[in-house]
Amino acid sequence: MDKEDSVKNIKALKSLGAVRDEFDIIELSKKVKRQGDVLILSKELKIKPRILKSAVYEGRILSLLPDISKSKAGILASLRTDRDVRKFAKIHDLGSISARELIKKVRLWNKNLEENPFNLLTRKEHEVILGTLMGDASIRKRERNSCLRFSHSIKQKEYCKIKKEILESFNLSEFREYKRLKKNGILHTLDFATKTHSVFNYYRNLFYSEGKKVITQEILNQLTSRSLAFWICDDGSYCKSGKYIILCTNSFSFEEHQLIQRFFLKKFGLNPTIGFRDNKYHYLRFSKSDTEKLVNIVKPFIPPFMNYKIGVTKNV
């Protein structure tokens, strides 16, 4: 059933102008925080969902740029985050530019983000995204744009919060606890997803080939100590008896493991061995001495409550 059909029994406002006349659309936009809020609010306020969504988008822009015309506010609504809007407004004279030219510039802004994420992202955000994509995260393409997704055990809730804080400006569509029935019992997880954004198309194109995550030299060249720290927090484990770190890189091919092995040797002077288990999966294992070096590299970027991943038992 179409969303608008679900409110067919409501005598809903049918135009954006009517919504502007009856409501403060800036205040209205503040009421929509999560996916699904538009439909709930449309029933409550008797506004057609499509019209309400347009009003919410317009209200968000007007709250950031109160002097902008309403017609231009609608165009700027395709800038998906408040940061986009502020950065875009700094480099363009929005008062003098025509609506037709504004449409072109907004499209160009979004296209450029697919090629250079640093037009919008901070270095820290980029490094964390890379690290978690080497680990458990994924990029999902939805129509034109993409979103970043990951899921962790509820035991790692504090770690999820760290990621959430770093990526907060990208408008989360999901940060929820779930309980899933598995063969061995109930799996309690915390699921995270950003809303779709053109900047995540960069990472989709960087990491994926024919729908599958693939590790390339281009990716590895961009990894930093912070990226490694988040990769270890996602996929690493520490063997207390042997005092070594393993990266559970199960989804990567043997050739990809060889590529990663050479990367560690060339960039960090580390030489992990490639292991094989269950006649199916490869992994990377660092010797005791290399583990000590690796810990020194990543420790400044490991959240204290994740120190167990590098063999540190005290939160120091």
C-alpha positions in Angstrom: 0.0 0.0 0.0 1.3 3.5 -0.9 2.1 5.7 2.1 -0.4 8.3 0.9 -3.1 5.6 0.7 -2.6 4.9 4.4 -3.9 8.4 5.1 -6.7 8.5 2.5 -9.4 8.8 5.1 -7.8 12.1 6.3 -8.8 15.4 4.8 -5.2 16.4 4.4 -3.6 19.7 3.3 -2.8 19.3 -0.3 -0.3 22.1 -1.0 2.9 23.4 0.4 1.4 26.9 0.4 -1.5 25.7 2.7 1.0 24.1 5.1 3.0 27.4 5.2 -0.2 29.3 6.0 -1.2 27.0 8.8 2.1 26.0 10.4 5.6 27.3 11.3 7.5 25.1 9.0 10.8 25.6 10.8 9.2 24.2 14.0 7.6 21.5 11.9 10.9 20.4 10.5 12.3 19.9 14.0 9.7 17.3 14.8 11.0 14.9 12.1 14.1 13.1 13.5 13.8 9.5 12.4 12.7 7.5 9.4 8.9 7.1 9.6 8.3 10.3 11.5 6.8 12.0 8.4 4.0 9.4 8.1 3.2 9.6 11.8 3.2 13.4 11.7 1.1 13.5 8.5 -1.7 11.6 10.3 -1.5 13.7 13.3 -1.5 17.1 11.5 -3.6 16.0 8.5 -0.9 16.9 5.9 -0.3 14.7 2.9 3.1 12.9 3.4 4.6 14.2 0.2 3.7 17.8 1.0 4.8 17.4 4.6 8.2 16.1 3.5 8.7 19.1 1.2 7.7 21.4 4.1 10.2 19.7 6.4 13.0 20.0 3.9 12.2 23.7 3.4 12.0 24.3 7.1 15.4 22.8 7.7 17.0 25.2 5.1 15.2 28.2 6.4 16.3 27.5 9.9 19.9 27.6 8.6 19.5 30.4 6.1 16.6 32.6 7.3 17.0 35.2 4.5 16.8 32.7 1.6 13.7 32.7 -0.6 11.3 29.8 -0.2 11.8 28.8 -3.8 15.5 28.5 -3.3 15.1 26.7 0.0 13.4 23.9 -1.9 16.3 23.6 -4.2 18.9 23.6 -1.4 17.0 20.8 0.4 18.9 18.3 -1.8 22.0 19.2 0.2 21.5 16.4 2.7 23.2 17.7 5.8 23.4 21.0 7.6 27.2 21.0 7.0 26.5 20.8 3.3 24.3 23.8 3.5 26.7 25.9 5.5 29.7 25.0 3.3 27.8 25.6 0.1 26.5 29.0 1.3 30.0 30.1 2.1 31.2 29.7 -1.5 28.1 30.9 -3.4 26.2 34.2 -3.4 22.8 32.7 -2.8 21.0 36.1 -2.9 22.1 36.9 -6.5 22.2 33.5 -8.1 19.2 32.5 -10.2 17.1 29.5 -9.3 18.1 27.7 -12.5 21.8 28.3 -11.9 21.4 27.2 -8.3 20.0 23.8 -9.4 23.1 23.3 -11.5 25.5 24.2 -8.7 23.8 22.0 -6.2 24.0 19.1 -8.6 27.7 19.8 -9.2 28.3 20.0 -5.5 26.9 16.5 -4.9 28.7 15.1 -8.0 32.0 16.5 -6.7 31.6 14.8 -3.4 31.5 11.4 -5.1 35.1 12.2 -6.3 36.5 14.1 -3.4 35.0 13.5 0.0 37.2 16.1 1.6 35.0 18.8 0.2 32.8 17.8 3.1 34.4 15.3 5.4 37.1 15.9 8.0 40.3 13.9 7.9 39.2 12.0 11.1 35.8 11.1 9.6 37.5 9.8 6.4 40.0 7.7 8.4 37.3 6.2 10.6 35.0 5.4 7.7 37.9 3.6 5.9 38.9 1.7 9.1 35.4 0.4 9.8 34.8 -0.5 6.1 38.0 -2.6 6.3 36.1 -4.3 9.2 32.4 -4.8 9.7 30.8 -1.9 8.0 29.2 -1.8 4.5 28.0 0.7 2.0 24.6 0.2 0.6 23.5 1.9 -2.6 19.9 3.1 -2.6 18.7 4.5 -5.9 21.1 7.5 -6.5 23.0 7.7 -3.3 24.5 5.4 -0.6 24.5 5.0 3.1 27.0 3.6 5.6 25.8 0.7 7.8 27.2 -1.5 10.5 26.0 -3.8 13.3 27.8 -4.8 16.5 27.0 -6.9 19.6 25.2 -5.0 22.3 28.3 -5.6 24.4 30.1 -3.1 22.2 27.4 -0.4 22.7 30.0 2.2 23.9 32.1 1.6 20.8 29.0 2.1 18.6 28.4 5.4 20.4 31.9 6.5 19.5 31.2 5.9 15.8 27.8 7.5 16.1 29.3 10.7 17.6 32.0 10.9 14.9 29.4 10.5 12.1 26.5 12.3 13.8 26.3 15.1 11.2 25.3 12.7 8.5 21.8 12.3 9.8 21.3 8.8 11.3 18.3 6.9 10.0 18.9 4.0 12.3 20.6 3.5 15.7 18.5 0.7 17.3 18.8 -2.4 19.4 17.6 -5.6 17.9 17.2 -9.2 19.2 17.5 -11.8 16.5 16.8 -15.5 16.9 19.8 -17.6 15.8 20.6 -21.4 15.9 22.7 -21.0 19.0 20.3 -18.6 20.8 19.4 -14.9 20.7 21.7 -12.4 19.1 21.4 -9.0 20.7 22.8 -6.3 18.4 22.9 -2.6 17.8 22.3 -1.5 14.2 23.6 1.7 12.8 22.9 3.4 9.4 23.3 6.9 8.1 20.8 8.4 5.7 21.8 8.3 2.1 24.3 10.9 0.9 26.4 11.5 -2.2 29.6 11.5 -0.2 29.1 7.8 0.6 29.1 7.1 -3.2 32.8 7.7 -3.1 33.3 4.8 -0.6 30.9 2.6 -2.5 32.9 3.1 -5.7 36.2 2.7 -3.7 35.4 -0.6 -2.0 32.9 -2.4 -4.2 33.2 -4.2 -7.5 30.0 -5.8 -8.9 28.3 -5.6 -5.6 31.2 -7.2 -3.6 33.6 -5.6 -1.2 37.1 -5.8 -2.7 40.4 -4.6 -1.2 42.7 -2.6 -3.5 46.0 -0.8 -3.3 44.0 2.5 -3.7 42.2 1.7 -0.4 45.3 0.6 1.4 47.2 3.7 0.4 44.7 5.8 2.3 44.8 3.8 5.6 46.3 5.6 8.6 47.0 4.7 12.2 43.5 5.7 13.2 42.1 3.6 10.4 44.0 0.6 11.7 42.7 1.3 15.2 39.1 1.1 14.1 39.8 -1.9 11.9 41.2 -3.7 14.9 38.3 -2.7 17.0 36.0 -4.2 14.4 37.8 -7.3 13.3 40.8 -7.8 15.7 41.2 -10.2 18.6 44.0 -10.6 21.1 45.4 -13.9 22.2 46.4 -13.6 25.9 48.5 -16.7 26.0 50.5 -16.0 22.9 50.3 -12.2 23.2 49.5 -11.6 19.5 46.8 -9.9 17.5 44.7 -11.6 14.8 42.7 -9.7 12.2 39.7 -11.9 11.2 39.6 -10.9 7.6 37.5 -13.8 6.6 35.7 -12.2 3.6 38.9 -11.3 1.7 40.6 -13.6 -0.9 44.1 -15.0 -0.5 45.3 -12.5 -3.1 43.8 -9.6 -1.1 45.5 -10.9 2.0 48.8 -10.9 0.1 48.2 -7.3 -0.9 47.4 -6.4 2.7 50.5 -8.2 3.9 52.7 -6.2 1.6 51.0 -3.0 2.7 51.8 -3.7 6.4 55.4 -4.4 5.6 55.9 -1.4 3.4 54.1 1.2 5.4 54.5 0.1 9.0 57.4 -2.4 8.9 55.1 -5.2 10.1 55.0 -8.7 8.6 51.8 -10.6 9.5 51.5 -14.2 8.4 48.4 -15.4 6.5 46.6 -18.1 8.3 43.9 -20.5 7.0 41.1 -22.2 8.9 38.0 -24.3 8.4 39.3 -25.1 4.9 37.6 -21.9 4.0 38.8 -18.6 5.6 42.1 -16.7 5.7 43.2 -14.3 8.4 46.2 -12.2 9.4 48.3 -13.0 12.5 50.9 -10.7 13.9 53.9 -12.1 15.8 54.4 -11.1 19.4 57.1 -8.6 18.5 55.0 -7.1 15.6 52.0 -7.0 17.9 53.9 -4.8 20.3 54.8 -2.5 17.4 51.2 -2.5 16.2 49.9 -1.7 19.6 52.1 1.4 19.8 50.9 2.5 16.4 47.1 2.2 17.2 46.9 2.7 20.9 46.4 6.5 20.8 43.2 6.0 18.7 41.7 3.0 20.5 38.7 3.9 22.7 39.6 3.0 26.3 36.8 0.5 26.6 38.1 -1.3 23.5 41.6 -1.8 24.9 41.0 -5.5 25.4 41.4 -5.8 21.6 45.1 -4.9 21.9 45.7 -6.8 25.2 45.5 -3.8 27.5 43.3 -4.7 30.5 43.2 -1.4 32.3 41.4 1.7 30.9 44.4 4.0 30.8 
